[in-house]
Amino acid sequence: MSNFPRISIITPSFNQGKYIEQTILSVLEQDYPNLEYIIIDGGSSDETVEIIKKYEKHLAYWISEPDNGQSDAINKGLQRSTGDVFNWLNSDDVLEKGALHEVGKAFAENDILSFNGVCRTFNDDNFEKTVNTTYTSFSTSAEKTIAKVSMGQPSQFYSLKSIRELGNCVNTSLSHSMDKELWCRFLFRFGTEKVKFTNSVFSSFRLHGESKTVSLYELFRKDDYAIYNSIFEQFNAPDFLKNFVLKFELNKNYKNTWPEGVINPELLFAYFAVRFATEYYTLGEYDNCRKCLLYARKNGYPVDKNFIPQLAKVMFIPTPVINFMRKVKNG
């Protein structure tokens, strides 16, 4: 391939001197011919800056100064980015060999706005052993993708022009789920038509005691449910959906206005209803569980058929609902 699209990679960093050199090398050793690599450090007091300086001749830009956290650092990098393709790679994660060549080829040969691979998870003390693999959620239905959203962010690449159309930023009021919110905004604006997936492993995500995913589960949930609550409020979701997220503490600083026209709110709420039925069942709130199932049935979307016999034992579900959901596969 001779026409390599320019790929902009941003690494936000703060006091990750123990890991950042491996991160940097994983990017530079891609040997991708049209790379723009930017590092935004938040004023680290450890060895981070000295390590960055070792590689500064290979960087398009870097700076070390106090900032307002990871989202702010990513946005600073976006202001400097000039590429065709964009992603960020945290300073304790790594790209897998050949990832950027495959990404560049996909964007060069396809009319796409997002290309997504697999993210491998490993423990800090054993890089070679895969603990888990994660995928950014995807379905041909944007509604289902949003309602069942999951993230493999280091392996998720966007066209930079799509990010520009979304405001050229991640949401700075979110310090943990900014990647999930960006993906939801993308889906609300563009849907799934120009999204492509592969089973190739593009990145490895490090689990260690200081990583957000390991240590800050409650804060992730505060962000996640604030995102859902924003959607529910704007599009007037049924009360049984609104009330579920309000059971938990939300990130009160988060606000967003979602694009209209691509997403069908009723379809979206049907998929959320399927998801929350299980949660309500677990909590013993069978009436709300039943409301979720009936709403899903009304809107033509199924519940996992294996779940129905369990529910039937402990609550009333009308026979037509049971028969309907037994005919369908998990959507």
N, C-alpha and C positions, 0 to 999 in steps of 0.2 A: 504494500500500500504506500502510495507516494503522498497522498493528501491527508496528512494527519491533523485532525482538529486539535485546537489548542485546549489543553486541560488545565484548569486552575484548581490547585489543591491548597486549602488553608488548614494550617495546624494551630489551633488555639492552645496556649500553654500557660501553666503556672506551677512552679516548683515541682516539675516532673523530671528533674535531672537524672533520676535513676533509669528512666525509660526513653527519654526523648531521642537519644542518639539512634536507638534501634528504629524508632519511628522515621526519623529523617532518612536513614539509609534505605529503609524499605521503599521510600518514594524515589530517591535519587537512583537507586540501583534498578529501577524499572527500565532505565535507558530509553525512556519515551522521548522522541525527538522534538516534541512541541509542548513542553511542560512549563507551566508557570507555578512555582512553589512559593508560598507565602507563609511566614510564621509570625503570629501575633502573640507575644508573651506579655503577661500581666504584671511585669516587674518582679520576676522571680529573685529570691535571695539565696538559692542554692547554686549548683553548677550549671544550670540550664543555659545561661547567657554565654558562658565560655564554650559550651558544646555547640551552640548555634553559630558562634563566630568561626568555628573550625570549618563550617560548610557554607559560609555566607557568599562565597563567589558563585555558588550553584543556586542561590536563591534569587527570586525576582524582587523580593522585598522582605524585610523583617524589622521588627521594632520590639523593644522591651520597655513598657511603661505601665503605670497603674491603669486598670480598666474596671468595668462594672460586671465582670464575670465572663463566662464562656460565650454567651449569646452576643454580648457586646464585642468580644474579640472576633467572632465570626463575621459580624457586620463590618467591622473595620477592614477585615480582609476582603470582603465583598466589594467595598468601595475601591479597592486597589485592583480587583480582578478584571482581566480583559479577555478571558478565554471564551471558548464555545461551550465548554462543559465544566461543571462545577461540582465539587464535593468538599467536605471537611474531614480531616483525620485527626482524632485527638492524640495528644502527645504520649499516650501509653498504649496505643494500638498500632497495628502495622498493616501495610498492603502486602498481598501475596504476589509472588513472582508472575509477571505477565499480565497482571490485572489491567493496567492502563492501556496496553496494546489492544486487549480485547474490547475495552470500553471505547477507545478511539475508533476501532474498526466498526463497532455497532453504530455509533453516531454518524460515521462517514457514509455508511451503506444503507441506512434506514432513516425514514422521516419520523424521528422519535423525539420526545421531550424528556424521557426518563429511561434509564437502563439500570437494572438491578440484578445483583448477584447474591451469592450466599455469604454470610458472615460466620466465620468459625470462632468459637469461644474456647479459650484456654486458661488454665490456672497459671499464676505468675511463676510458680516454681517448676513448671513443666510445659515448655512451649510446644513440644512435639505432640503431646497428648490432647486430642480434641475432647472437650467436655460436652459441647453442644453445638448445634448449628442453628442459626436464626435467619429468617427471611423477612423482608418487608412484605406485609400483607398485600395480596392482590387477587382480584376476581374480575371477571368481565363486567361485573356490576360494580360501579363506583360506590353505590350505597352499601353493599355488603363489605367492600374493602374498608370503608370508613368505620362501620360498626364493629368490625372484627380486627381493627388495626393492630398491627405489630410491626416492630422495626428491626431492620438489619442495617442501620444507618451508615456504617463505614463502607458498605458495599452498594450504596444507593447514589447514583449519579444523575444530575439534572442538566438539561441544557441551560446555559446561563441566561438566555433570553427569556425562558419561562420564569426564572427567579426574578428577573427585572420586572416582569409583568405582575409578579406577586408582591412588589414593593422593594425588591432587592435587599431583603433582610429576613432574619429569623426574629421571632418575637422576644424582645428583651425582658418582658415580664415573666417569662418562663425560663427557669434555670435548669430544668431537668427534661422536659418533654418538648423542647423546641423543635426537635426533629420530627416528632409525631404531628405536631401542629402544622409544620410546613408541608408535610405530606398530605394532610387533610385539606389545607388551603389549595394545594395543587389539584387535588381531586375535585374539589368544588369548582375550580376554575376550568380545568381541562378534561376532566373525566379520565377514562382509562384507554381511550383509543390509541394514543401515541405513547404507550408505556410498553416496554419490552423487558422480559425476564430471562435469566439463564441459570443453570445449575452450577455454573463455575463459582469457585470460592475466590472472592476478590479481596477479602480482608480477614484479619484475626483480631478479635476483641479480648483484651486482657482482663481477667478477674483478679482483683487484689483488694486488700482491706480498705484502701482509700478510694477505690473506684466508685462512682456514684451508683451504679447499678447494684453493687453489693451492699452499700452502707446506707442508702437513703430511699428505701422503698416507699415510705409514707409520703415523702416529698414528690416522688413521681406520681403517686395517686392523686395528690392535691392538684397537680398540673393537669393530669389526664381528665379528671372529672370536671375541672373548670372548663376545659375545652368542650366536653360533652354538654355541660350545662349551658354554655354559650350557644351551641347549636340548638338545643331544646328550647331555649327562651326565644331565640329569633324566629324559629319556624313553628312555635306553639305546639310542642310535643304533648302527648297525653300526660296527665298528671302522674300516672304510675311510672313513667320514665323519669320525669323531673324529680319526683320524690325519692327515687332510688339514689341518685347522685347526691341529693341534699342530705342524705344520711351521713355523709362524710365531710370532713373539712376540705374546703376548696381554696385554691389560690385566688384571693379576692382582687389581686392586682390585674388579673388577666381580663382583657376585653378584645373583641374582634367582631367585625361585620363580615358575614360570609357572602360570597358571590351567589346570586340566584340565577336559575335558568338551566343549569346542567344537572343538578341533583334533584331527584324527586323526593320531597320530604317524607311522604307516606311510606315509600319503599324503604327509605333510610330508617324510619322509626320501626318498621316491621322487623328489620334485622336487629335493631337494638332490643326489640321486645323478645326476640328469640334468645338473645344473649342474657338479658336480665331475668328471664323466666327461671333459668337455672339458679341464678343468685337468690331470687326470692324463695325458690324451693328450698335451698340450703338454709335460709334464714327462718324457714317455717311460715312464711307469709304466703299461704296458699291462695288466698283470694287475689292478691296482686299477681301471683304466678299465673292464675287462671286468666286474668285480664290480659296479660302479655300474650298468652297462647291464642286467645280469641282474637286479639288484634292482629296477630300474625296470620291467622286463618283468614280473616276478613280481607287482608291485603295480598293473599295468595302466596305467602312464603312459609316454608316448612320449618318444623322443629325436628331435631334429631329423633328418628323413629324409635331408637333404643331407649330414649328417655321417657317415652309416654307410659309404658307399663308401670314404671316407678311412681309416676304422678298419679296414675289411676288408682293406686292402692290407698292413697292418703287424702285424695280430694276428689270432688266431683268435676269431671270433664264431660260435657255432652258427647253422646255416642258419635254424632256426625263429625265432631272435632277429632276424636280418636281415630275414626276411620279415615278421615282425610289425611292426617299426619302419618298414618301407617303406610299410605300409598306413596309418599314422597321420600326422596333421599335427603340427607342433610344438605342444605343449600349453601 
